[in-house]
Amino acid sequence: MSTNPIRTNDIDLCYSAVGARNFLFISVPPLERTPIALEAGNDDSHAVEAAVIAGYNSRLSARAASFKAANEGVSCLNAHLGFWTDSLRFGTGHHL
């Protein structure tokens, strides 16, 4: 299994062959804070899951930034920033 969260060849193809300039990258939300995960109540598994998700999201953000820097006129939006962290607030009841 690849640890590359962005299939670079597909993104490059969209940029060069199709002319796409706006890209949305959807990262993984904090699943360890979902009601079902909180009900399981295993802090060790929550920590592992949070670390794996944070690592993936970090690589996704880095690859998106690298792609944007290497290609003129590209805008990238990371859906994780703001949406998952501010709007849903898993585990607080705010999203219900």
N, C-alpha and C positions, 0 to 999 in steps of 0.2 A: 504494500500500500504506500502510495506516495504521500509525503508530508507537505507537498506543495499545494497550498489552498487555492491557487489560481492556475488554471490550465492556460499557461502563457501562450501557447500556439493558437488557441481559440481566440483569445483576446487580441493577439497580434493580427489574426485574420480579420476580425471585425474592424480593427483600426485601418488596416491597409487595403483590404479588398472591398469592404462595404462602406467605409468612410465613417464609421461610428466614432464619436468624440465624447460621448457622455456615458459613463459606466457606473452602475450601482453594484456595490459589493455587499452582500448580506452575510454578516458574521453570526456566530452562534450566541444566543442569549445566555444569561446565567442560569442554566438549567438546575444547578444545585439549589436555587432559591424557589423552584416551583413548588406548589403545594404537595404534590406527590413525593417529591424528594425530601421535603421537610418532614412529612409524615413518617418516612422511613427512619429518620432520626440518627443516621450514622454519620457522625462528624468526620471520621476518617475518609469515608467514600466521598463526602461533599468536598473535602479539601483536594482530593485527587481529581475529581471531576472539574472543579474550578480551575485547577492548575492546567489541565489538558485543554480546556476551553480557552483560557487566557493565552496559552501558547499558540493555539491555532489562530485566534483573533489577532495576535501580535504579528504572526507571519503574514496573515492576510493583509493587514494594514501596511506592513513593510513592502510587500509585493505590489500593492496598489500604488503606493507612493513612488516606488521605483518605476513602474509602468508610466505613471503620469510625468515623471521627470524626464523620461526617455522619449516621450512622444509629444510633439507640439499640438497645442490646442485641446488637450484632453482634460476633462474634469471627472473626478472620481468622488463618489459619495460613499462613505462607510455607514451603513444603516445601523451599526451597533452604537455609534456615538449619538447620544441623546435618546433615540427611540427605545432601545431595550433598557437602558439604564434609568432614564427619567420617566418615560410614559407608563411602563408596565409595573415597575417596582414589585417584581415577583416576591411573594411571601408576605406582603403587607396588606393584602386585601384591596389595594388601590386599583388593581386591574380588573376587579370583578364588577 
